[in-house]
Amino acid sequence: MTDVLIPRAVRATADTSSLANRPEVGRSAPTTLRIAEIFGPTIQGEGALIGEPTVFVRAGGCDYRCSWCDSLHAVDSRYRDTWAPMDTEEIWQEVTRLSGAQPLTVSLSGGNPAIQNFAPLIALGKEAGYRFACETQGSISQPWFAALDTLVLSPKPPSSGHRVDWQKFDHCLAAAKGCDQIVLKIVIFDDCDYDWAKAVANRQPDLPLYLQPGNPEVDPETPVDLTAATERLHWLIEKVTADRWFAPRVLPQLHVLVWGNKRGV
């Protein structure tokens, strides 16, 4: 059964509302990290590591505010009172408790985990045989990207309401040299997103690409319409096959199909 750490309600010392104005290269982070939740063991529900046993460390804070964000509790600064200030040792103790001290994949998610310095946690986990993955939109680069086993760069399509700064994205790629696996994941809501994804694929032809149909139902209290979710997946599969576009892999959000939008799974 999946277990979850519910962070204590302590006010974080940093206001993330101005993060979008910060430079793209990650600053030296304080010893205390802002953590929205830690949960697992469960399976990775999407992308290159779908189905892999995982413990999630969800960072609090983001420099984006996507129109369809499914993790606002880790993004919106109005929730920062619920983000737990934790040091590396506290986070590591929770990861090992949840995993039963058996090495698996630790996924750093958010929010945008690249806002913070996870280098000490990665080093600690690697010594014990754990693998580390991180998903970020590619807006802030960090030296610790190079220590990851998997970096998922998920640039946000037009439906998100954001424009990608490709110079910052390239900085992330440069920082990740040495990472075992770098992949692209793009969420698709409509034809505009689809066409944009094809342009991104042309820009980054050497990166494996995963396409994922968007989920417009992000309220954890609202049941997911599985018929509609299946129809969105079917639509996307039909698009790539009709175009004979065989480079990307099309995958659902497996956790949404199984648990809906429930948190902590």
C-alpha positions in Angstrom: 0.0 0.0 0.0 1.2 3.5 -0.8 2.2 5.6 2.2 2.4 9.3 2.1 4.0 12.0 4.2 1.6 14.9 4.8 3.9 17.9 5.5 3.3 19.8 8.7 1.8 23.3 8.2 4.9 25.4 8.6 5.4 28.7 6.8 8.2 28.4 4.2 10.8 31.1 4.5 10.8 31.9 0.7 8.1 33.5 -1.4 8.0 31.8 -4.8 5.7 34.3 -6.4 8.7 36.1 -8.1 10.5 32.9 -9.2 9.7 33.6 -12.9 12.0 36.6 -12.7 15.0 34.7 -11.5 17.8 33.7 -13.8 17.6 30.3 -15.3 20.7 28.9 -13.6 19.7 27.5 -10.2 21.0 29.5 -7.3 22.7 28.0 -4.3 19.8 26.7 -2.3 19.5 26.8 1.5 20.0 23.7 3.5 16.3 23.5 4.1 14.1 22.4 1.1 10.4 23.1 0.7 8.6 19.8 0.3 4.9 19.5 -0.7 4.7 15.8 -0.1 6.7 12.5 -0.1 4.8 9.4 -1.1 5.2 5.8 -2.2 6.1 3.2 -2.9 3.9 3.3 -6.0 4.5 3.1 -9.7 5.6 5.9 -12.1 2.4 6.7 -14.0 3.8 8.4 -17.1 6.6 8.8 -19.5 9.8 6.8 -20.0 9.7 5.1 -16.6 6.0 4.2 -16.6 5.3 1.2 -14.4 8.6 1.5 -12.5 8.4 1.2 -8.6 9.0 4.7 -7.3 9.0 7.0 -4.3 8.1 10.5 -5.1 9.6 13.6 -3.5 7.4 16.5 -4.6 9.0 19.9 -4.2 7.0 23.0 -3.4 7.3 26.0 -5.6 7.2 26.7 -9.4 8.2 29.4 -11.8 5.2 28.5 -14.1 1.4 28.5 -13.6 0.1 26.3 -16.3 -3.6 26.7 -17.1 -4.2 23.0 -16.7 -1.8 22.2 -13.8 -2.7 19.0 -11.9 -0.5 19.8 -8.9 -1.4 23.3 -7.8 -0.8 22.3 -4.2 2.9 22.2 -5.1 2.8 25.3 -7.3 0.6 28.1 -6.0 2.3 30.2 -3.4 -1.0 30.3 -1.4 -0.3 26.7 -0.4 3.3 27.5 0.8 2.1 27.2 4.4 1.6 23.5 3.8 5.1 22.9 2.4 7.3 21.3 5.0 10.8 22.7 5.5 12.9 19.5 5.5 16.7 19.0 5.4 18.4 16.4 3.3 18.6 13.9 6.2 14.9 14.2 7.0 13.9 13.6 3.4 16.2 10.7 3.1 14.9 9.1 6.3 11.4 9.3 4.9 12.4 7.9 1.5 14.1 4.9 3.2 11.2 4.4 5.5 8.7 4.3 2.6 10.9 2.0 0.5 11.8 -0.3 3.3 15.4 0.6 2.6 15.2 -1.3 -0.7 16.8 0.7 -3.5 14.3 1.9 -6.1 13.7 5.0 -8.2 13.2 8.3 -6.4 11.4 10.8 -8.6 11.9 14.5 -7.9 8.8 16.3 -9.1 6.9 19.5 -8.3 6.1 22.2 -8.9 9.5 22.6 -10.4 12.2 20.7 -8.5 14.9 22.6 -10.3 14.2 25.6 -8.1 15.9 23.9 -5.2 19.2 22.1 -4.6 18.7 18.3 -4.5 22.4 17.5 -5.0 23.0 16.3 -1.4 19.9 14.1 -1.5 21.0 12.5 -4.8 24.5 11.9 -3.5 23.1 10.3 -0.3 20.8 8.1 -2.3 23.3 7.0 -4.9 25.6 5.8 -2.1 22.8 3.4 -1.1 22.1 2.2 -4.6 18.9 4.3 -5.3 18.2 5.7 -8.8 17.1 9.3 -9.3 14.8 10.8 -11.9 13.6 14.4 -12.2 10.9 16.0 -14.3 11.1 19.7 -15.1 9.9 22.1 -17.8 13.4 23.1 -18.7 13.3 26.7 -17.4 16.0 26.5 -14.7 19.2 24.6 -15.0 21.0 22.9 -12.1 24.4 21.3 -11.9 22.9 18.2 -10.2 21.1 17.3 -13.4 24.3 15.5 -14.4 24.0 13.2 -11.4 20.5 12.0 -12.4 19.8 8.6 -13.9 16.9 10.1 -15.9 16.0 13.7 -16.7 12.6 14.3 -18.2 12.3 17.6 -19.9 8.7 18.5 -20.3 8.4 21.9 -22.2 4.9 23.3 -21.9 2.8 23.5 -25.1 0.7 26.5 -26.1 -2.4 25.3 -24.1 -0.4 25.9 -20.9 -0.4 29.6 -21.4 3.4 29.7 -21.3 6.1 30.3 -24.0 9.3 28.2 -23.8 12.5 30.1 -23.5 14.7 27.8 -25.7 17.9 29.4 -24.5 17.1 28.4 -20.9 16.0 25.0 -22.2 19.4 24.5 -23.9 21.1 25.5 -20.6 19.3 22.6 -19.0 20.5 20.2 -21.7 24.1 21.4 -21.2 23.8 21.0 -17.5 22.6 17.4 -17.9 25.6 16.1 -19.8 26.6 13.0 -17.9 23.0 12.1 -17.1 22.3 8.5 -18.2 19.0 9.2 -19.9 17.5 12.5 -21.1 14.0 12.4 -22.7 11.2 14.7 -23.8 7.7 14.5 -22.6 5.0 16.7 -24.0 1.3 17.0 -23.0 -1.1 17.3 -25.8 -4.6 18.9 -25.4 -5.4 19.9 -29.0 -4.2 20.2 -32.6 -2.1 23.3 -31.8 -0.2 21.4 -29.1 0.2 18.5 -31.5 1.7 20.7 -34.2 3.9 22.4 -31.6 5.2 19.0 -30.4 6.2 18.1 -34.0 8.2 21.3 -34.2 9.9 20.5 -30.9 10.8 17.0 -32.1 12.4 18.5 -35.2 14.4 20.8 -32.9 15.5 18.0 -30.7 15.7 14.9 -33.0 18.1 13.0 -30.8 15.9 13.0 -27.7 13.4 10.2 -27.2 9.9 11.8 -27.2 6.9 10.7 -25.2 3.4 12.2 -25.9 0.7 12.2 -23.4 -2.9 13.2 -23.8 -3.9 16.1 -21.5 -6.1 15.7 -18.4 -8.6 18.5 -18.1 -10.1 17.0 -14.9 -7.6 17.9 -12.2 -9.8 18.2 -9.1 -8.9 15.4 -6.8 -12.4 15.3 -5.5 -14.0 14.9 -8.9 -14.1 11.4 -10.5 -12.2 11.0 -13.7 -14.3 10.3 -16.8 -12.5 7.2 -18.0 -14.5 7.1 -21.3 -13.4 10.6 -22.1 -9.8 9.8 -21.0 -9.8 6.8 -23.3 -11.2 8.9 -26.2 -8.4 11.5 -25.8 -5.8 8.7 -25.9 -7.5 7.2 -29.0 -7.5 10.7 -30.7 -3.8 11.1 -30.1 -2.9 7.6 -31.3 -4.9 8.2 -34.4 -3.1 11.5 -35.1 0.4 10.0 -35.0 -0.5 7.0 -37.0 -2.4 9.0 -39.7 0.7 11.2 -40.0 3.0 8.3 -40.1 4.9 10.0 -37.3 6.6 7.0 -35.7 9.2 8.7 -33.6 7.3 9.4 -30.4 5.7 6.9 -28.0 2.1 7.7 -27.0 1.3 6.8 -23.4 -1.6 7.5 -21.0 -1.3 8.8 -17.4 -1.5 5.3 -15.9 -2.1 6.6 -12.4 -5.1 8.6 -13.6 -6.6 5.6 -15.2 -6.2 3.6 -11.9 -6.7 6.1 -9.2 -8.2 9.2 -10.8 -6.7 12.5 -9.5 -6.1 11.1 -6.0 -3.0 12.5 -4.3 -0.3 10.4 -2.8 -0.5 7.5 -5.3 
